[in-house]
Amino acid sequence: MHADALWIAPASALLLGYLLGSIPFGVILTRLGGAGDLRQVGSGNIGATNVLRTGRRGLAAATLLLDLLKGAAAVWIVAAWSPLDAPLAAAGAFIGHCYPIWLGFRGGKGVATLMGIALALHWPVGLVYAAVWLGLLALARISSLAGMVAAASAPVSAAACERFDLVLLLLALALIVLWKHGDNFERLLTGTEPRIGGPSGADRV
């Protein structure tokens, strides 16, 4: 391969991942379902938790699944033709979800998409992620807390699985998740973060 063409596969993986990740399923599904513009609901976030605020549980579940699948799909597709570039596709999908060009770079917080990425890159890491996320969600009923701790578990479990090639990537993505949850973190410290099913319905998650 000519030296000038060496960048084509990595760039294609990154671009494909970004385009898949930037599909705003929450916005699309709520509009198609007659629930209005998701960006005008609750926190304005495009993720499943905000979709839940519309009262449409089916749409929220579909958004969660599709946001997860787009992260996994980016990794799987690229891994099929260029396995070494799969992590770039993962990074692209995550950045696409958090900063989609179609929505003026104002996207979601990446929790579901990161879970899909983790599952596709190394499924045991994804299983730990899911267990932490769902377990904390059931116990604490605070979506932001469950998402942040699950994201933080990804690089730790990757290291425990001796997938050191994934640790830095997952650490970087987890840090973005934590940064995107900055307001939630402040409310957790002050004890004002709402719970799912509580009186305020987790309005700002």
DOVO-944652 format. One record per residue (C-alpha): residue number from 1; x, y, z. Coordinates in pm, whole numbers, plus 50000, padded with zeros to 5 digits. Each point is the difference from the previous one (the first is absolute). Example, Ala and Ser with C-alpha at 12.3 -4.5 7.8 and 13.67 -1.06 7.14 Angstrom:
REM DOVO-944652
<site><kenu>1</kenu><east>51230</east><north>49550</north><up>50780</up></site>
<site><kenu>2</kenu><east>50137</east><north>50344</north><up>49934</up></site>
REM end
This chain:
REM DOVO-944652
<site><kenu>1</kenu><east>50000</east><north>50000</north><up>50000</up></site>
<site><kenu>2</kenu><east>50125</east><north>50347</north><up>49911</up></site>
<site><kenu>3</kenu><east>50103</east><north>50202</north><up>50305</up></site>
<site><kenu>4</kenu><east>49756</east><north>50278</north><up>49911</up></site>
<site><kenu>5</kenu><east>49712</east><north>49752</north><up>50021</up></site>
<site><kenu>6</kenu><east>50077</east><north>49878</north><up>50351</up></site>
<site><kenu>7</kenu><east>49770</east><north>50261</north><up>50151</up></site>
<site><kenu>8</kenu><east>49696</east><north>49893</north><up>49795</up></site>
<site><kenu>9</kenu><east>49893</east><north>49704</north><up>50215</up></site>
<site><kenu>10</kenu><east>50034</east><north>50181</north><up>50336</up></site>
<site><kenu>11</kenu><east>49828</east><north>50312</north><up>49867</up></site>
<site><kenu>12</kenu><east>49718</east><north>49792</north><up>49850</up></site>
<site><kenu>13</kenu><east>49953</east><north>49813</north><up>50328</up></site>
<site><kenu>14</kenu><east>49984</east><north>50325</north><up>50194</up></site>
<site><kenu>15</kenu><east>49758</east><north>50160</north><up>49754</up></site>
<site><kenu>16</kenu><east>49774</east><north>49695</north><up>49978</up></site>
<site><kenu>17</kenu><east>49989</east><north>49979</north><up>50378</up></site>
<site><kenu>18</kenu><east>49919</east><north>50369</north><up>50030</up></site>
<site><kenu>19</kenu><east>49719</east><north>49985</north><up>49744</up></site>
<site><kenu>20</kenu><east>49841</east><north>49698</north><up>50169</up></site>
<site><kenu>21</kenu><east>50041</east><north>50146</north><up>50345</up></site>
<site><kenu>22</kenu><east>49853</east><north>50334</north><up>49901</up></site>
<site><kenu>23</kenu><east>49663</east><north>49853</north><up>49904</up></site>
<site><kenu>24</kenu><east>49770</east><north>50161</north><up>50264</up></site>
<site><kenu>25</kenu><east>49762</east><north>49710</north><up>50055</up></site>
<site><kenu>26</kenu><east>49832</east><north>50165</north><up>50298</up></site>
<site><kenu>27</kenu><east>49908</east><north>50307</north><up>49795</up></site>
<site><kenu>28</kenu><east>49889</east><north>49791</north><up>49701</up></site>
<site><kenu>29</kenu><east>49787</east><north>49756</north><up>50200</up></site>
<site><kenu>30</kenu><east>49824</east><north>50265</north><up>50207</up></site>
<site><kenu>31</kenu><east>49912</east><north>50196</north><up>49688</up></site>
<site><kenu>32</kenu><east>49875</east><north>49692</north><up>49817</up></site>
<site><kenu>33</kenu><east>49809</east><north>49896</north><up>50311</up></site>
<site><kenu>34</kenu><east>49826</east><north>50335</north><up>50026</up></site>
<site><kenu>35</kenu><east>50175</east><north>50096</north><up>50324</up></site>
<site><kenu>36</kenu><east>50139</east><north>50328</north><up>49864</up></site>
<site><kenu>37</kenu><east>50356</east><north>50131</north><up>49995</up></site>
<site><kenu>38</kenu><east>50200</east><north>49818</north><up>50267</up></site>
<site><kenu>39</kenu><east>50234</east><north>50296</north><up>50028</up></site>
<site><kenu>40</kenu><east>49711</east><north>50202</north><up>50142</up></site>
<site><kenu>41</kenu><east>49921</east><north>49739</north><up>50268</up></site>
<site><kenu>42</kenu><east>50154</east><north>49980</north><up>50349</up></site>
<site><kenu>43</kenu><east>50375</east><north>50044</north><up>49981</up></site>
<site><kenu>44</kenu><east>50000</east><north>50020</north><up>49621</up></site>
<site><kenu>45</kenu><east>50230</east><north>49698</north><up>49990</up></site>
<site><kenu>46</kenu><east>49956</east><north>49759</north><up>49709</up></site>
<site><kenu>47</kenu><east>50045</east><north>49680</north><up>50203</up></site>
<site><kenu>48</kenu><east>49756</east><north>49737</north><up>50125</up></site>
<site><kenu>49</kenu><east>49957</east><north>50154</north><up>50347</up></site>
<site><kenu>50</kenu><east>49865</east><north>50319</north><up>49850</up></site>
<site><kenu>51</kenu><east>49780</east><north>49804</north><up>49760</up></site>
<site><kenu>52</kenu><east>49850</east><north>49834</north><up>50309</up></site>
<site><kenu>53</kenu><east>49882</east><north>50343</north><up>50109</up></site>
<site><kenu>54</kenu><east>49760</east><north>50008</north><up>49708</up></site>
<site><kenu>55</kenu><east>49814</east><north>49715</north><up>50167</up></site>
<site><kenu>56</kenu><east>50074</east><north>49768</north><up>49709</up></site>
<site><kenu>57</kenu><east>50181</east><north>49707</north><up>50156</up></site>
<site><kenu>58</kenu><east>50011</east><north>49808</north><up>49673</up></site>
<site><kenu>59</kenu><east>50175</east><north>50287</north><up>49827</up></site>
<site><kenu>60</kenu><east>50244</east><north>50031</north><up>50289</up></site>
<site><kenu>61</kenu><east>50085</east><north>49629</north><up>49982</up></site>
<site><kenu>62</kenu><east>50042</east><north>50020</north><up>49622</up></site>
<site><kenu>63</kenu><east>50227</east><north>50304</north><up>50034</up></site>
<site><kenu>64</kenu><east>50214</east><north>49820</north><up>50257</up></site>
<site><kenu>65</kenu><east>50034</east><north>49693</north><up>49780</up></site>
<site><kenu>66</kenu><east>50076</east><north>50194</north><up>49682</up></site>
<site><kenu>67</kenu><east>50252</east><north>50227</north><up>50171</up></site>
<site><kenu>68</kenu><east>50171</east><north>49688</north><up>50131</up></site>
<site><kenu>69</kenu><east>49989</east><north>49825</north><up>49663</up></site>
<site><kenu>70</kenu><east>50144</east><north>50289</north><up>49801</up></site>
<site><kenu>71</kenu><east>50313</east><north>49991</north><up>50216</up></site>
<site><kenu>72</kenu><east>50029</east><north>49625</north><up>49963</up></site>
<site><kenu>73</kenu><east>49924</east><north>50010</north><up>49627</up></site>
<site><kenu>74</kenu><east>50279</east><north>50249</north><up>49933</up></site>
<site><kenu>75</kenu><east>50251</east><north>49766</north><up>50164</up></site>
<site><kenu>76</kenu><east>49867</east><north>49684</north><up>49834</up></site>
<site><kenu>77</kenu><east>49987</east><north>50148</north><up>49650</up></site>
<site><kenu>78</kenu><east>50352</east><north>50137</north><up>50010</up></site>
<site><kenu>79</kenu><east>50139</east><north>49690</north><up>50174</up></site>
<site><kenu>80</kenu><east>49875</east><north>49793</north><up>49706</up></site>
<site><kenu>81</kenu><east>50238</east><north>50170</north><up>49755</up></site>
<site><kenu>82</kenu><east>50261</east><north>50170</north><up>50217</up></site>
<site><kenu>83</kenu><east>50017</east><north>49857</north><up>50355</up></site>
<site><kenu>84</kenu><east>50282</east><north>50231</north><up>50108</up></site>
<site><kenu>85</kenu><east>49781</east><north>50301</north><up>49926</up></site>
<site><kenu>86</kenu><east>49701</east><north>49880</north><up>50204</up></site>
<site><kenu>87</kenu><east>50098</east><north>50218</north><up>50301</up></site>
<site><kenu>88</kenu><east>49998</east><north>50304</north><up>49772</up></site>
<site><kenu>89</kenu><east>49648</east><north>49911</north><up>49890</up></site>
<site><kenu>90</kenu><east>49905</east><north>49970</north><up>50367</up></site>
<site><kenu>91</kenu><east>50140</east><north>50344</north><up>50077</up></site>
<site><kenu>92</kenu><east>49827</east><north>50146</north><up>49696</up></site>
<site><kenu>93</kenu><east>49662</east><north>49854</north><up>50097</up></site>
<site><kenu>94</kenu><east>50028</east><north>50131</north><up>50353</up></site>
<site><kenu>95</kenu><east>50101</east><north>50350</north><up>49891</up></site>
<site><kenu>96</kenu><east>49724</east><north>49993</north><up>49739</up></site>
<site><kenu>97</kenu><east>49739</east><north>49928</north><up>50265</up></site>
<site><kenu>98</kenu><east>50126</east><north>50267</north><up>50237</up></site>
<site><kenu>99</kenu><east>50066</east><north>50259</north><up>49730</up></site>
<site><kenu>100</kenu><east>49781</east><north>49927</north><up>49694</up></site>
<site><kenu>101</kenu><east>50045</east><north>50237</north><up>49708</up></site>
<site><kenu>102</kenu><east>49627</east><north>49977</north><up>49919</up></site>
<site><kenu>103</kenu><east>49905</east><north>50158</north><up>50334</up></site>
<site><kenu>104</kenu><east>50259</east><north>50273</north><up>50016</up></site>
<site><kenu>105</kenu><east>50238</east><north>49772</north><up>50192</up></site>
<site><kenu>106</kenu><east>49760</east><north>49984</north><up>50296</up></site>
<site><kenu>107</kenu><east>49939</east><north>49633</north><up>50067</up></site>
<site><kenu>108</kenu><east>49967</east><north>49747</north><up>50277</up></site>
<site><kenu>109</kenu><east>50219</east><north>49896</north><up>50289</up></site>
<site><kenu>110</kenu><east>50118</east><north>49673</north><up>49850</up></site>
<site><kenu>111</kenu><east>49908</east><north>49742</north><up>50263</up></site>
<site><kenu>112</kenu><east>49803</east><north>49760</north><up>49777</up></site>
<site><kenu>113</kenu><east>50231</east><north>50047</north><up>49702</up></site>
<site><kenu>114</kenu><east>50305</east><north>49927</north><up>50215</up></site>
<site><kenu>115</kenu><east>49837</east><north>49680</north><up>50120</up></site>
<site><kenu>116</kenu><east>49954</east><north>49887</north><up>49641</up></site>
<site><kenu>117</kenu><east>50360</east><north>50087</north><up>49923</up></site>
<site><kenu>118</kenu><east>50124</east><north>49805</north><up>50302</up></site>
<site><kenu>119</kenu><east>49795</east><north>49695</north><up>49905</up></site>
<site><kenu>120</kenu><east>50131</east><north>50005</north><up>49644</up></site>
<site><kenu>121</kenu><east>50365</east><north>50060</north><up>50089</up></site>
<site><kenu>122</kenu><east>50013</east><north>49731</north><up>50272</up></site>
<site><kenu>123</kenu><east>49671</east><north>49856</north><up>50117</up></site>
<site><kenu>124</kenu><east>50104</east><north>49920</north><up>50362</up></site>
<site><kenu>125</kenu><east>50073</east><north>50371</north><up>50049</up></site>
<site><kenu>126</kenu><east>49656</east><north>50077</north><up>49862</up></site>
<site><kenu>127</kenu><east>49836</east><north>49750</north><up>50233</up></site>
<site><kenu>128</kenu><east>50166</east><north>50158</north><up>50303</up></site>
<site><kenu>129</kenu><east>49887</east><north>50340</north><up>49873</up></site>
<site><kenu>130</kenu><east>49640</east><north>49878</north><up>49964</up></site>
<site><kenu>131</kenu><east>50001</east><north>49834</north><up>50342</up></site>
<site><kenu>132</kenu><east>50131</east><north>50313</north><up>50172</up></site>
<site><kenu>133</kenu><east>49762</east><north>50228</north><up>49814</up></site>
<site><kenu>134</kenu><east>49685</east><north>49794</north><up>50050</up></site>
<site><kenu>135</kenu><east>50092</east><north>49904</north><up>50355</up></site>
<site><kenu>136</kenu><east>50053</east><north>50358</north><up>50115</up></site>
<site><kenu>137</kenu><east>49695</east><north>50116</north><up>49810</up></site>
<site><kenu>138</kenu><east>49788</east><north>49745</north><up>50185</up></site>
<site><kenu>139</kenu><east>50151</east><north>50078</north><up>50340</up></site>
<site><kenu>140</kenu><east>50036</east><north>50378</north><up>49991</up></site>
<site><kenu>141</kenu><east>49751</east><north>50092</north><up>49723</up></site>
<site><kenu>142</kenu><east>50231</east><north>50284</north><up>49896</up></site>
<site><kenu>143</kenu><east>50073</east><north>49979</north><up>49629</up></site>
<site><kenu>144</kenu><east>50300</east><north>50232</north><up>50001</up></site>
<site><kenu>145</kenu><east>50173</east><north>49817</north><up>50287</up></site>
<site><kenu>146</kenu><east>49950</east><north>49661</north><up>49835</up></site>
<site><kenu>147</kenu><east>50129</east><north>50130</north><up>49668</up></site>
<site><kenu>148</kenu><east>50311</east><north>50165</north><up>50143</up></site>
<site><kenu>149</kenu><east>50102</east><north>49701</north><up>50211</up></site>
<site><kenu>150</kenu><east>49937</east><north>49761</north><up>49711</up></site>
<site><kenu>151</kenu><east>50215</east><north>50212</north><up>49769</up></site>
<site><kenu>152</kenu><east>50278</east><north>50010</north><up>50261</up></site>
<site><kenu>153</kenu><east>49985</east><north>49621</north><up>50029</up></site>
<site><kenu>154</kenu><east>50088</east><north>49950</north><up>49632</up></site>
<site><kenu>155</kenu><east>50375</east><north>50077</north><up>50009</up></site>
<site><kenu>156</kenu><east>50032</east><north>49821</north><up>50335</up></site>
<site><kenu>157</kenu><east>49839</east><north>49680</north><up>49871</up></site>
<site><kenu>158</kenu><east>50203</east><north>50023</north><up>49677</up></site>
<site><kenu>159</kenu><east>50317</east><north>50003</north><up>50209</up></site>
<site><kenu>160</kenu><east>49869</east><north>49711</north><up>50212</up></site>
<site><kenu>161</kenu><east>49940</east><north>49805</north><up>49677</up></site>
<site><kenu>162</kenu><east>50357</east><north>50087</north><up>49892</up></site>
<site><kenu>163</kenu><east>49871</east><north>50194</north><up>49699</up></site>
<site><kenu>164</kenu><east>50250</east><north>50275</north><up>50058</up></site>
<site><kenu>165</kenu><east>49965</east><north>50104</north><up>49636</up></site>
<site><kenu>166</kenu><east>49651</east><north>50126</north><up>50086</up></site>
<site><kenu>167</kenu><east>50067</east><north>50165</north><up>50335</up></site>
<site><kenu>168</kenu><east>50105</east><north>50344</north><up>49876</up></site>
<site><kenu>169</kenu><east>49715</east><north>50022</north><up>49751</up></site>
<site><kenu>170</kenu><east>49738</east><north>49898</north><up>50257</up></site>
<site><kenu>171</kenu><east>50153</east><north>50230</north><up>50258</up></site>
<site><kenu>172</kenu><east>49981</east><north>50294</north><up>49762</up></site>
<site><kenu>173</kenu><east>49637</east><north>49926</north><up>49912</up></site>
<site><kenu>174</kenu><east>49910</east><north>49952</north><up>50366</up></site>
<site><kenu>175</kenu><east>50151</east><north>50338</north><up>50085</up></site>
<site><kenu>176</kenu><east>49783</east><north>50161</north><up>49733</up></site>
<site><kenu>177</kenu><east>49693</east><north>49833</north><up>50153</up></site>
<site><kenu>178</kenu><east>50095</east><north>50139</north><up>50341</up></site>
<site><kenu>179</kenu><east>50062</east><north>50346</north><up>49854</up></site>
<site><kenu>180</kenu><east>49664</east><north>49995</north><up>49821</up></site>
<site><kenu>181</kenu><east>49837</east><north>49921</north><up>50336</up></site>
<site><kenu>182</kenu><east>50160</east><north>50297</north><up>50178</up></site>
<site><kenu>183</kenu><east>49669</east><north>50159</north><up>50103</up></site>
<site><kenu>184</kenu><east>49868</east><north>49664</north><up>50118</up></site>
<site><kenu>185</kenu><east>50313</east><north>49946</north><up>50208</up></site>
<site><kenu>186</kenu><east>49950</east><north>50333</north><up>50177</up></site>
<site><kenu>187</kenu><east>49640</east><north>49909</north><up>50081</up></site>
<site><kenu>188</kenu><east>50111</east><north>49661</north><up>50129</up></site>
<site><kenu>189</kenu><east>50238</east><north>50174</north><up>50241</up></site>
<site><kenu>190</kenu><east>49723</east><north>50226</north><up>50126</up></site>
<site><kenu>191</kenu><east>49742</east><north>49723</north><up>50017</up></site>
<site><kenu>192</kenu><east>49769</east><north>50166</north><up>49748</up></site>
<site><kenu>193</kenu><east>50037</east><north>49759</north><up>49709</up></site>
<site><kenu>194</kenu><east>49653</east><north>49858</north><up>49924</up></site>
<site><kenu>195</kenu><east>49924</east><north>49631</north><up>49987</up></site>
<site><kenu>196</kenu><east>49827</east><north>49811</north><up>49723</up></site>
<site><kenu>197</kenu><east>49639</east><north>49958</north><up>50104</up></site>
<site><kenu>198</kenu><east>50032</east><north>50276</north><up>50258</up></site>
<site><kenu>199</kenu><east>49793</east><north>50317</north><up>50016</up></site>
<site><kenu>200</kenu><east>50221</east><north>50184</north><up>49753</up></site>
<site><kenu>201</kenu><east>50050</east><north>49702</north><up>49774</up></site>
<site><kenu>202</kenu><east>50376</east><north>50042</north><up>49962</up></site>
<site><kenu>203</kenu><east>49940</east><north>50309</north><up>49797</up></site>
<site><kenu>204</kenu><east>50355</east><north>50111</north><up>49947</up></site>
<site><kenu>205</kenu><east>50182</east><north>49677</north><up>49937</up></site>
REM end
